[in-house]
Amino acid sequence: MDKHSTEEKIAIRVEVRVRKDIKIIPRPKVVKMNLN
């Protein structure tokens, strides 16, 4: 459990960052496409 906990925590952090990036990135892309 302890061995996987560190890897899971890192994976969760990466997933959270990726999800935040996905939420932030598509909105400006859509806005730019709509403006263009």
C-alpha positions as CSV (number, residue, x, y, z in Angstrom):
1,M,0.0,0.0,0.0
2,D,2.8,2.4,1.0
3,K,4.8,1.7,-2.2
4,H,1.7,2.4,-4.4
5,S,0.6,5.4,-2.3
6,T,3.5,7.5,-3.5
7,E,3.0,6.5,-7.2
8,E,-0.8,7.0,-6.9
9,K,-0.3,10.5,-5.3
10,I,2.0,11.5,-8.2
11,A,-0.4,10.1,-10.7
12,I,-3.3,11.9,-9.1
13,R,-1.4,15.2,-9.1
14,V,-0.5,14.7,-12.8
15,E,-4.2,13.9,-13.6
16,V,-5.4,16.9,-11.7
17,R,-2.9,19.1,-13.6
18,V,-3.9,17.6,-16.9
19,R,-7.6,18.0,-16.1
20,K,-7.0,21.7,-15.1
21,D,-5.0,22.2,-18.3
22,I,-7.8,20.6,-20.4
23,K,-10.4,22.7,-18.7
24,I,-8.4,25.9,-19.2
25,I,-7.0,25.2,-22.7
26,P,-10.2,24.3,-24.7
27,R,-12.0,27.4,-23.6
28,P,-9.5,29.9,-25.1
29,K,-9.1,27.6,-28.2
30,V,-12.9,27.7,-28.7
31,V,-13.0,31.5,-28.2
32,K,-10.1,32.0,-30.6
33,M,-11.8,29.7,-33.2
34,N,-15.0,31.6,-32.8
35,L,-13.3,35.0,-33.1
36,N,-11.4,33.8,-36.1
